[in-house]
Amino acid sequence: MNTAGTIDRPLTHDPKKQAPMKPSTSELAGSATPDVTTTGASEARQNRTREMQLMQEALARAHMHERLHEAVRERRAVRLAAAQRMQRRAERASLRARRALAMAVMQ
């Protein structure tokens, strides 16, 4: 099967085996204009990519910041619970000591 390839689907990807490009008859020879729009487009694309990457980094940074704050809050809550437990234990020990003192005074 001998079908010619298209621009989107070339017959081969090897540039040496592809047919040479023929100049268009509608353009004058040597009338190449600087490709400002393409460089601008690729620059915008590059900026967009950088912007998107920075967005992802900012999102990750915010996520880690939130997780750090959550960890700090959890540590505080654990410390508070431990302090309350120790306070109750100390109050019970104080009551036992008072009872023991009262019992000793009574005898």
ZAFIZA-781784 format. One record per atom (N, C-alpha, C): residue number from 1; chain; y, x, z. Coordinates in Angstrom, 2 decimals. Example, Ala and Ser with C-alpha at 12.3 -4.5 7.8 and 13.67 -1.06 7.14 Angstrom:
BEGIN
(1,A,(-5.69,13.19,7.80))
(1,A,(-4.50,12.30,7.80))
(1,A,(-3.30,13.20,7.80))
(2,A,(-2.25,12.85,7.08))
(2,A,(-1.06,13.67,7.14))
(2,A,(0.03,12.90,7.87))
***
This chain:
BEGIN
(1,A,(-1.18,0.85,0.00))
(1,A,(0.00,0.00,0.00))
(1,A,(1.23,0.89,0.00))
(2,A,(2.06,0.73,-0.98))
(2,A,(3.21,1.61,-1.15))
(2,A,(4.49,0.79,-1.02))
(3,A,(4.83,0.37,0.23))
(3,A,(6.07,-0.39,0.45))
(3,A,(7.11,0.55,1.03))
(4,A,(8.34,0.31,0.62))
(4,A,(9.44,1.14,1.11))
(4,A,(9.81,0.70,2.51))
(5,A,(10.20,1.64,3.33))
(5,A,(10.61,1.31,4.68))
(5,A,(12.03,0.77,4.71))
(6,A,(12.40,0.20,5.84))
(6,A,(13.77,-0.29,6.02))
(6,A,(14.47,0.62,7.02))
(7,A,(15.72,0.33,7.28))
(7,A,(16.48,1.13,8.25))
(7,A,(15.88,0.95,9.64))
(8,A,(15.56,-0.30,9.98))
(8,A,(15.00,-0.57,11.31))
(8,A,(13.58,-0.06,11.46))
(9,A,(12.81,-0.16,10.37))
(9,A,(11.41,0.28,10.41))
(9,A,(11.17,1.27,9.27))
(10,A,(11.54,2.53,9.47))
(10,A,(11.36,3.50,8.39))
(10,A,(9.88,3.76,8.13))
(11,A,(9.61,4.18,6.90))
(11,A,(8.23,4.48,6.52))
(11,A,(7.68,5.62,7.39))
(12,A,(8.53,6.58,7.65))
(12,A,(8.14,7.70,8.51))
(12,A,(9.33,8.06,9.39))
(13,A,(9.04,8.66,10.53))
(13,A,(10.13,9.07,11.42))
(13,A,(10.51,10.52,11.19))
(14,A,(9.79,11.20,10.33))
(14,A,(10.11,12.59,10.01))
(14,A,(11.28,12.62,9.04))
(15,A,(12.44,13.18,9.42))
(15,A,(13.61,13.16,8.55))
(15,A,(13.40,13.91,7.23))
(16,A,(12.52,14.89,7.21))
(16,A,(12.29,15.65,5.97))
(16,A,(11.55,14.81,4.93))
(17,A,(10.76,13.86,5.38))
(17,A,(9.99,13.04,4.45))
(17,A,(10.73,11.77,4.03))
(18,A,(11.87,11.48,4.67))
(18,A,(12.63,10.28,4.31))
(18,A,(13.47,10.55,3.07))
(19,A,(13.80,9.47,2.37))
(19,A,(14.63,9.60,1.17))
(19,A,(16.04,10.00,1.58))
(20,A,(16.70,10.83,0.79))
(20,A,(18.07,11.23,1.14))
(20,A,(19.02,10.05,0.99))
(21,A,(20.06,10.06,1.81))
(21,A,(21.05,8.97,1.74))
(21,A,(21.94,9.18,0.53))
(22,A,(22.19,8.10,-0.18))
(22,A,(23.07,8.16,-1.36))
(22,A,(24.45,7.67,-0.95))
(23,A,(25.50,8.32,-1.41))
(23,A,(26.84,7.88,-1.05))
(23,A,(27.14,6.51,-1.68))
(24,A,(27.89,5.72,-0.95))
(24,A,(28.26,4.39,-1.43))
(24,A,(29.31,4.51,-2.54))
(25,A,(29.23,3.63,-3.52))
(25,A,(30.20,3.67,-4.63))
(25,A,(31.53,3.06,-4.23))
(26,A,(31.54,2.22,-3.19))
(26,A,(32.80,1.57,-2.79))
(26,A,(33.71,2.52,-2.02))
(27,A,(33.15,3.57,-1.43))
(27,A,(33.98,4.52,-0.68))
(27,A,(34.32,5.71,-1.57))
(28,A,(35.52,6.21,-1.39))
(28,A,(35.92,7.41,-2.11))
(28,A,(35.30,8.62,-1.46))
(29,A,(35.03,9.64,-2.24))
(29,A,(34.44,10.86,-1.70))
(29,A,(35.43,11.54,-0.77))
(30,A,(34.99,11.94,0.37))
(30,A,(35.85,12.64,1.33))
(30,A,(36.78,11.71,2.09))
(31,A,(36.51,10.42,2.10))
(31,A,(37.41,9.49,2.79))
(31,A,(36.86,9.13,4.17))
(32,A,(36.19,10.06,4.78))
(32,A,(35.62,9.77,6.09))
(32,A,(36.73,9.66,7.12))
(33,A,(36.70,8.60,7.88))
(33,A,(37.69,8.40,8.94))
(33,A,(37.05,8.78,10.27))
(34,A,(37.85,9.27,11.20))
(34,A,(37.28,9.62,12.50))
(34,A,(36.70,8.39,13.17))
(35,A,(35.54,8.56,13.76))
(35,A,(34.82,7.44,14.35))
(35,A,(35.29,7.23,15.79))
(36,A,(36.49,6.68,15.94))
(36,A,(37.08,6.50,17.25))
(36,A,(36.37,5.39,18.00))
(37,A,(36.05,4.31,17.29))
(37,A,(35.45,3.16,17.97))
(37,A,(34.08,3.52,18.53))
(38,A,(33.31,4.34,17.82))
(38,A,(31.98,4.70,18.31))
(38,A,(32.10,5.57,19.55))
(39,A,(32.99,6.56,19.53))
(39,A,(33.12,7.41,20.71))
(39,A,(33.66,6.59,21.87))
(40,A,(34.59,5.69,21.58))
(40,A,(35.12,4.83,22.64))
(40,A,(34.02,3.94,23.20))
(41,A,(33.16,3.44,22.29))
(41,A,(32.08,2.56,22.72))
(41,A,(31.08,3.33,23.57))
(42,A,(30.74,4.55,23.12))
(42,A,(29.77,5.32,23.91))
(42,A,(30.38,5.72,25.24))
(43,A,(31.69,6.00,25.23))
(43,A,(32.37,6.35,26.48))
(43,A,(32.37,5.16,27.42))
(44,A,(32.65,3.97,26.87))
(44,A,(32.63,2.77,27.70))
(44,A,(31.22,2.52,28.22))
(45,A,(30.24,2.76,27.35))
(45,A,(28.85,2.58,27.77))
(45,A,(28.52,3.56,28.89))
(46,A,(29.01,4.80,28.74))
(46,A,(28.77,5.81,29.77))
(46,A,(29.43,5.39,31.08))
(47,A,(30.68,4.90,30.99))
(47,A,(31.38,4.46,32.19))
(47,A,(30.64,3.29,32.83))
(48,A,(30.16,2.36,31.98))
(48,A,(29.45,1.21,32.51))
(48,A,(28.19,1.68,33.23))
(49,A,(27.50,2.64,32.64))
(49,A,(26.29,3.16,33.26))
(49,A,(26.64,3.81,34.60))
(50,A,(27.70,4.61,34.60))
(50,A,(28.12,5.28,35.83))
(50,A,(28.53,4.24,36.86))
(51,A,(29.27,3.22,36.39))
(51,A,(29.72,2.15,37.29))
(51,A,(28.52,1.42,37.88))
(52,A,(27.55,1.12,37.04))
(52,A,(26.36,0.42,37.53))
(52,A,(25.60,1.30,38.53))
(53,A,(25.53,2.59,38.25))
(53,A,(24.84,3.49,39.16))
(53,A,(25.59,3.55,40.49))
(54,A,(26.92,3.61,40.42))
(54,A,(27.70,3.65,41.65))
(54,A,(27.56,2.35,42.41))
(55,A,(27.46,1.23,41.67))
(55,A,(27.25,-0.06,42.34))
(55,A,(25.94,-0.05,43.11))
(56,A,(24.89,0.47,42.48))
(56,A,(23.59,0.53,43.14))
(56,A,(23.66,1.42,44.38))
(57,A,(24.37,2.55,44.25))
(57,A,(24.51,3.44,45.40))
(57,A,(25.28,2.77,46.53))
(58,A,(26.35,2.06,46.17))
(58,A,(27.15,1.37,47.19))
(58,A,(26.31,0.28,47.86))
(59,A,(25.51,-0.41,47.07))
(59,A,(24.65,-1.44,47.64))
(59,A,(23.63,-0.83,48.59))
(60,A,(23.03,0.29,48.19))
(60,A,(22.06,0.97,49.05))
(60,A,(22.74,1.47,50.32))
(61,A,(23.96,2.02,50.16))
(61,A,(24.69,2.51,51.33))
(61,A,(25.00,1.37,52.30))
(62,A,(25.43,0.24,51.76))
(62,A,(25.74,-0.92,52.61))
(62,A,(24.47,-1.42,53.30))
(63,A,(23.36,-1.41,52.56))
(63,A,(22.09,-1.86,53.13))
(63,A,(21.68,-0.94,54.28))
(64,A,(21.79,0.37,54.08))
(64,A,(21.42,1.31,55.14))
(64,A,(22.37,1.19,56.34))
(65,A,(23.66,0.96,56.07))
(65,A,(24.64,0.77,57.14))
(65,A,(24.26,-0.44,57.98))
(66,A,(23.89,-1.53,57.31))
(66,A,(23.50,-2.76,58.01))
(66,A,(22.23,-2.52,58.83))
(67,A,(21.28,-1.80,58.25))
(67,A,(20.03,-1.53,58.98))
(67,A,(20.29,-0.65,60.21))
(68,A,(21.21,0.32,60.08))
(68,A,(21.55,1.17,61.23))
(68,A,(22.17,0.33,62.35))
(69,A,(23.10,-0.57,61.97))
(69,A,(23.72,-1.45,62.97))
(69,A,(22.68,-2.35,63.63))
(70,A,(21.75,-2.84,62.83))
(70,A,(20.69,-3.69,63.36))
(70,A,(19.83,-2.91,64.36))
(71,A,(19.51,-1.65,64.03))
(71,A,(18.72,-0.81,64.93))
(71,A,(19.47,-0.56,66.23))
(72,A,(20.79,-0.31,66.13))
(72,A,(21.59,-0.08,67.33))
(72,A,(21.59,-1.32,68.20))
(73,A,(21.77,-2.51,67.57))
(73,A,(21.77,-3.77,68.34))
(73,A,(20.42,-3.98,69.02))
(74,A,(19.34,-3.68,68.30))
(74,A,(18.01,-3.86,68.88))
(74,A,(17.79,-2.91,70.05))
(75,A,(18.24,-1.65,69.89))
(75,A,(18.11,-0.69,71.01))
(75,A,(18.89,-1.17,72.23))
(76,A,(20.10,-1.69,71.99))
(76,A,(20.91,-2.22,73.10))
(76,A,(20.19,-3.36,73.80))
(77,A,(19.60,-4.26,73.00))
(77,A,(18.88,-5.41,73.57))
(77,A,(17.69,-4.94,74.40))
(78,A,(16.96,-3.94,73.91))
(78,A,(15.80,-3.41,74.65))
(78,A,(16.27,-2.78,75.96))
(79,A,(17.37,-2.01,75.89))
(79,A,(17.90,-1.38,77.11))
(79,A,(18.36,-2.43,78.12))
(80,A,(19.01,-3.49,77.62))
(80,A,(19.48,-4.56,78.50))
(80,A,(18.30,-5.25,79.17))
(81,A,(17.26,-5.54,78.40))
(81,A,(16.06,-6.18,78.98))
(81,A,(15.43,-5.29,80.04))
(82,A,(15.36,-3.98,79.75))
(82,A,(14.78,-3.04,80.73))
(82,A,(15.64,-2.99,81.99))
(83,A,(16.95,-2.99,81.82))
(83,A,(17.86,-2.95,82.98))
(83,A,(17.71,-4.22,83.81))
(84,A,(17.58,-5.38,83.14))
(84,A,(17.41,-6.64,83.89))
(84,A,(16.09,-6.64,84.66))
(85,A,(15.02,-6.10,84.01))
(85,A,(13.72,-6.01,84.68))
(85,A,(13.81,-5.13,85.92))
(86,A,(14.48,-3.97,85.78))
(86,A,(14.61,-3.05,86.91))
(86,A,(15.47,-3.68,88.02))
(87,A,(16.50,-4.45,87.63))
(87,A,(17.35,-5.09,88.64))
(87,A,(16.53,-6.11,89.44))
(88,A,(15.71,-6.93,88.74))
(88,A,(14.87,-7.91,89.44))
(88,A,(13.89,-7.21,90.38))
(89,A,(13.30,-6.10,89.89))
(89,A,(12.36,-5.34,90.71))
(89,A,(13.06,-4.80,91.96))
(90,A,(14.29,-4.29,91.78))
(90,A,(15.06,-3.75,92.91))
(90,A,(15.41,-4.86,93.90))
(91,A,(15.76,-6.05,93.37))
(91,A,(16.09,-7.17,94.28))
(91,A,(14.85,-7.58,95.08))
(92,A,(13.68,-7.63,94.45))
(92,A,(12.45,-7.98,95.17))
(92,A,(12.13,-6.93,96.23))
(93,A,(12.31,-5.65,95.86))
(93,A,(12.07,-4.57,96.84))
(93,A,(13.04,-4.70,98.01))
(94,A,(14.30,-5.06,97.72))
(94,A,(15.29,-5.22,98.78))
(94,A,(14.89,-6.37,99.72))
(95,A,(14.43,-7.49,99.13))
(95,A,(14.00,-8.62,99.95))
(95,A,(12.80,-8.22,100.82))
(96,A,(11.85,-7.49,100.25))
(96,A,(10.69,-7.04,101.04))
(96,A,(11.13,-6.14,102.19))
(97,A,(12.09,-5.26,101.91))
(97,A,(12.59,-4.36,102.96))
(97,A,(13.28,-5.15,104.07))
(98,A,(14.05,-6.17,103.69))
(98,A,(14.74,-7.00,104.70))
(98,A,(13.73,-7.73,105.57))
(99,A,(12.71,-8.30,104.89))
(99,A,(11.68,-9.02,105.66))
(99,A,(10.97,-8.08,106.62))
(100,A,(10.64,-6.88,106.08))
(100,A,(9.95,-5.92,106.94))
(100,A,(10.82,-5.52,108.12))
(101,A,(12.12,-5.35,107.90))
(101,A,(13.05,-5.01,108.99))
(101,A,(13.14,-6.15,109.99))
(102,A,(13.23,-7.37,109.46))
(102,A,(13.31,-8.54,110.36))
(102,A,(12.05,-8.65,111.20))
(103,A,(10.89,-8.43,110.57))
(103,A,(9.61,-8.49,111.30))
(103,A,(9.58,-7.40,112.37))
(104,A,(10.08,-6.20,112.07))
(104,A,(10.08,-5.11,113.04))
(104,A,(11.01,-5.41,114.20))
(105,A,(12.14,-6.05,113.94))
(105,A,(13.12,-6.37,114.99))
(105,A,(12.55,-7.46,115.88))
(106,A,(11.83,-8.42,115.27))
(106,A,(11.30,-9.54,116.02))
(106,A,(10.22,-9.09,117.01))
(107,A,(9.45,-8.06,116.72))
(107,A,(8.36,-7.67,117.63))
(107,A,(8.84,-6.87,118.76))
***
